[in-house]
Amino acid sequence: MIRLGLVVNPVAGLGGRVGLGGSDGTRTQRRALERGAAPCAVDRSTAALAELARRTRDVELLTASGAMGEASARAAGLPARVVHRPRRPGATGPRDTVEAVRALADEVDLLLFAGGDGTARDVLEALGEEARLPVLGIPTGVKMHSAVFAVNPRAAGEIAAGWASGSGGPRLRPAEVMDRDEVELRRGRLASRLYGWLPVPYVPVRVQQRKAGSTGASPEALGGIAAELASRAAAEDLLVLGPGTTTRAVAAALGAEIPLTGVTALVRAGGGCGASHRGDCPSPCGCAVADRAVPHAPDGALPPLGSPRAALAPPPPRPPSAAAHPPPPGLPPYRPLATHLTSAHLRALARHHPLLLALSPVGGQGFLLGRGNQQISPEVLRTLAPGKLLVLATEAKLAALHGRPLLIDTGDDALDAELSGYATVLTGRGRTALYRLSH
């Protein structure tokens, strides 16, 4: 019987559904709660433990009290021994994670931790650069650029069960602990910073890869994707773009400048939305899209739906390659309707407008849903008409996955299974690829 440790960051992922791009810091957490965010870390940790319990009971679970682990063990029906109690149970932070990991480090054979990249950095701080204790992350954060996480909570439970089986279990490999480089983000670039490595039980396709940098796609390739996307968009569609370098470049090719992070809605320039409204429309267009646009808000703020034009700051500087420019002849120009949309905003839009959702997978990892775009919640996805979820990727970006599938982790197992299969990926003007989606 092995000893398994569990440490949960209760506030990990809090900012995802409400468009804050992360959950680090008490100020961000407070803003997330004010926007109606609901904690998800305990539930996702419970899902991992339930999968573990379904496969084996031959483990002794050691954990921290309350929401830092004990609550998930109880919900999954697994007995657990509490070996650490946080100083302020209702207001835990990074120091509590570090202390809990150190309390467990000499007592367990494998440490599960639930959180995001910030939590992974806390685990690295607790164990040190020469860490030998195997660890595995249950993904409950927002971005998760690190390679120390399972692809979803169930996969974490599956891998832990395989580790508990002893001989023939997963092999260990050093995995990168990374986090978004905020300095580069302010310069208009998405980049990750390496903090160190942790030993992780590795199972191909069940443990995620680290996020890779941009492949430096040519403007011609991205312009071709933009043209193909525009050709598939109906005049009444609100074009909803996920975060990332590819989607920003595609928007620029359509004449719209959008931020690198967050979810953005675009509308065709020079006219109303063209949608048939039922009753009073609470969406940002107010039934007159041409009269209202919401520029990028540096702090992620967005006025309530239907409010008057907001006096927000102008967008931060963009590198020349990202600047919007007039679309090629024959393509309708688009402009931003709203940036940094929350799940609630998207649901309100979907009640009165047909949405066309266009996403690009995370480079190197292949995640299409569940990493950095949790605003696109299961409730939002279920409002989409057939054929209204499109995947955007250059051929080079797909090739960099080396045959690994595109991944889905919405937090809804039934929806993930429903979306799995094969998807059409727009790779250029008149060019598509059929690529596998998996959960």
N, C-alpha and C positions, 0 to 999 in steps of 0.2 A: 504494500500500500504506500502510495506517495503522499507527501504533504503538499497541498496546493494553497498558495496565498492569493488573496484578492484584496485590491485597493481600488475604491471607486472615487472619482472626482465628481461629487454630486451636481456641480453646476456646469460640467462640460457639455458643450453643444447648445447651451441656453440661447445663444444669439442667432442660431441658424435659421429657424423658421421666420424670425422677425427681421431678417436682412441686415444684421450687424456684422457679419463676416467673421465672427469669433466670439469668445466668451471670457477672454482674459481680463482680469481687473474688476474691482468692485463697481466702478462706474459703469462699465459695459453691462455687467450683470444686473445692476439696478435699472438701467435703461431697457434691458430685455424684459424684465418683469413688468415694467410700466407699459410695455407694448403688448402685454398678454402672453409672454413666452411661458411654456410649461417645461419643467425639467424632464429630460429623457434618459439620463445616465443610469438611473436605478432600473428602469424598465429594460433597457438594452443589456445591462449586466445580468438581469434575471433571465433574459432569453438565452444568454450564453451558458449560464449555469443549468438551465432546464435541459439544454441539449447535452451538456456533460452528464447530467443525471440520467438522461434517457439511454446513454451509451454505457455508463459504468457508475457504480457506487463505490468502487475500490479506491477512494481518495479520502484523505482527512483535510477538511477545509479550515484554514486559519484566516482571520480577517480583522478589520477594524469595526468599531461599533456603529450602529445607526446606518445612515445613508452612505457611509463610506465602505459598506460591504455587507454588514449584518442583515440589512433589510432585503437585499437581493437574495442572499442565501435562504432566508426565511420564505420569501415568495416562491423560490424555486423548489422548496421542500428539502433542502440539503442542510443537515446539522452542521454548525460551524462553531469554532472556538474563537472568541474575541480576545485578541492579544494586544490591542491598542485602542485607546479612546482619545479622540481629538480634544483639544483644550476648550474649544467653543463649538459644540456639536452642530449648532444651527448656522454657523458662519465659518465654514472651513475654507482654507486657501492653500496655496502652494506649499507652505511650510508644513501643513498637516499631512499632505501627500508624502513629502520627504520623510517626515518622522514615522509615518505608518510603514513605508517601505523599509526603512532601517530596522523597525521593530520586527518585521517579518523575515528579513534577509537571511538570517542564520537559522531560521526555523523551517524553511520550505524548500522543496525541490524545483518548483516552478511557480513564478509569480504572474498572475493575471492582473492587469491594471486597466481600468476603464476611464477613458478620457480622449483628448486630442493631442496635438503636437506639444502644447504647453505642458500637459501632464507627462508626456514622454520625456520632456526635458527635466521635469522634476524627478522622475525615476532615475534618469541618468545621473543627476546631481547626487541622489541618495546612494547609488551603488558605485559611483566613480567610473573613471575612464577604463579601468582594468576589470570591469564587472565580469563575473563568471556565472552568476545566477541566471538561468534561462528565464526570459520574460516574454510575454505576449500581450499585445494591446487589444482590448475590446473596443472597437471604434464607436465612440460616443461624442466626439468633438465635431468641429465644423470643417476645417480644411484637411487635416491629416495628410501632410506631405511625406511623413516618415514611413519607413519600410518595416516598422515593428508591429503593425496592426494586421489582424485578420481582415478578410474582405467584408465580413459582417459578423454580428454577434454569434449566430449559429455556427459559423466556421470556427470561431474562437473556442466554443465548447467542443466541437468535433476534434480540433487539434489537441486540446487539453486531454481529451479522452484517449487519443492515440498516444500521447506522451505517457499517460498513466499505465498504458498496457505494457510498458517496459521494452523488451526486445522487439526490434522491428519498427519502433516508433519513429517519429520525425527526427531528422538530423538537425544539428544546430548550425546556424550560419550567423556571422556578424551582420547586423542590419542598421541602416543609417537612421539616426535621430535628426530630423530636420524641422525647420519652421520657416514661415514666410519672412522674407527680408523686407522689413517695413521701410527701410531707407530706399531700397530700389523701387518699391511700390510708389513712393512719393515722387520718384523720378519717372514714373510711367512704365515701369517694367515689372513683370511678375517673375520673381526669382526666389529661390530657397537657400537658406543658410544651413550648413552642416555643423552640428554640435558634437557629434561623437557616434559611437556604435554600441549596440547592446546585443547579446546573444539571443537568438530567437529560434524556436523550432520551426523549420521551414517545410511547408507543403506547397508545391506549385499550384497556382490558381486559388488557393485558400488563404495564402498570406500575400498581402499587397506589395507591389513594388514601390520604390520611392518615386516622388514626382520628378520628372525630367524637365529640363529647360526647353524653351521654344526651339523648334526645328529650323527656324529661320525661313519659313515658306516664302516663295516669291510673290510679289504683288499680283502677277498674272494668275497664279494658281488660286489665290484668295479672291481675286476679282471674278474668276470663273465660278467659284462656289457661290459668290454673292449673286451673280447673274442667274444661276440655276435656282437658287432660293427664291429670288424675286419672281421667276417665271412660275413658281408653284404657289405663290401667295395670291389669294383672292383679294379684290379691292377692299372688301369689308373686313379682312383679317387684321387684328392687332398682332404685330410680329413681336414675340417675346423671345429675347436672347439671354442665354445664360452667361456666366462670367468667363473670362479667359482671353488670351491673346488672339486666338482664331476668330472668335465672335466679334471682338472689337475691330479687327481688321476687315471682317465682312461688313460690319455696320459702316465703317469708313468708306468702303467701296460703294455703299448705297447712299452716301452723302450725309451720314449721321455720325457724330462724335459721341462715344459712350465711355463710361469708366471701365477699368479692367475687372473690377470686382462687382458683385451684386447682380441682380436680375433687372433687365431694362425692357420697357415696352416701346416699340417704334410704331409710327403711323405714317402713311403716305403723306408727303408734304403737299400743301396747297389745297387742302379740302378737308371735309369732315370725315368721320370714321366710316360712314356708309352703312352702318349696322342698323338693323331694325330693332328699335328699343321697345321694351315692354314696361310701361309705366315710367316712373322717375328713374333716371339713370344715375347711380351714385359714383360712377367711374370718373377718372380724371378728365375725360373729354367733356363731361357735362353736356353731351349731345352736340358739342361744337368743338371738335378736336382742334381745329385750326386756331382757336383763340386761346389755347392754353398749352404750355409746355413746362415741364419741371426740369431745370438744369441739375447737373450733378451736385449733390450735397456732400461736402467733404466729411461731415460727421455722420453720414448715413441717415440724416433726418429726412422725413418726407411728410408733407402736410396731409391732413385727413383727406380721404377721397371726396371730391366734390367741392373742396375749399377753393377760395380765390387763388390767383397766381401768387406763388411764394416768392419772397425776396431772398433768394439763396445766393450763396457765393458762386462765382464762376468756376468752371472746372479747372483742376490743377493742370500744369503744363504737360503736354504730350510730346513724345518724340516725333520727329517728322513723319516716320513711317505709319503712325497711327492717326495722322490728321485726316479729318473728313475732307472729301473732295467730290465734285459733281460726279454722279454715276455715268457710266458709258451711255452713249446714245441708245435709246430704246428701253432703258431701264427706268422705272419710276423712282424718283428720289424719296427717301424716308427721313424722318426727323424723330428725335426722342420725345416721347410722350411723358414718361416718368422713369426715373432711375431708382435703384435700391428698393425695389418693391418687396413687400413682405408677403407671406402666404395669404394673409387676410386681404391685401390689396388684389392679389391675383385672383382669388376666389370671387371678389366683388366684380372685377373686370369680366370674368368668365360668365357671370350671370347675365350680362347685357351685350357682350361682344364675342364673336368667334375668335378664339386664340389660335395662332400658329406658333408652336414652340420649337425653337431651333437651338440645339445644344452641341457643344464640341467636347469630346472626352478629355480628361486630364492627361497631359502628356506623360508617357512612360507607365502610368498606372492603368489607364483605360477606363476610369470611372466616368460614366455618363450621368448618373444620378447618385446623390448621397455624399458627395464630397464638395463642399463649398457652394452648393446650390440647394440646400435643404428648404429654401423658400418654395421650391417647386415640390410641394407636398403631395402625398397620395390623393388628398381631396382635390387639389388642382389638376393632377394628372387625369383623374376620372372625369373631369369636365371636357376633355379634349375629344373632338370628333375623330373618327378613324382617319388615319393618314395625316394628322395634324401634329405629330411629333417627328421632327426631322433631325438627322445627325449630320454634322458638318465636320469634315476632316480631310486634310490633304492625304495623298497616297503615301507620302513620306511618314506622316504621323501614324497611319495605320501600320506601315511596315515596321516602325520602331517598336510595336507591340510584339513582334515575333510570333504571331499566331495566337497570342493570348486573347481571350474574349473581351469585349466591352462589358463593364460591370455595372450592376444596379444594386443599390442598397437604400431603398426608400424608407425602411422601417416598417413596411407592410409586406409580410411574407407572401400573402396571396397575390398582391399586385406585382411584386417582383417576379413571381412565377408566371403571371399572365403576360408580362412584358418580355420575358425571356424568349429566345428563339433567334430569328434572323431579322436584321434591320437593313434598310437601304441607306447607305451613307452617300451624301453628296460630296464628290471629290473634285468637281470642276464643271465647266459649262458643258452640259450634255453627257457628263460622266458620273457614273454611280458605281458603288461596290456593295455586294451583299456581305454583311459581317455579323458574326454571332454575338448575341447579348446573353449574359449569364448572371445568375445571382448566387 
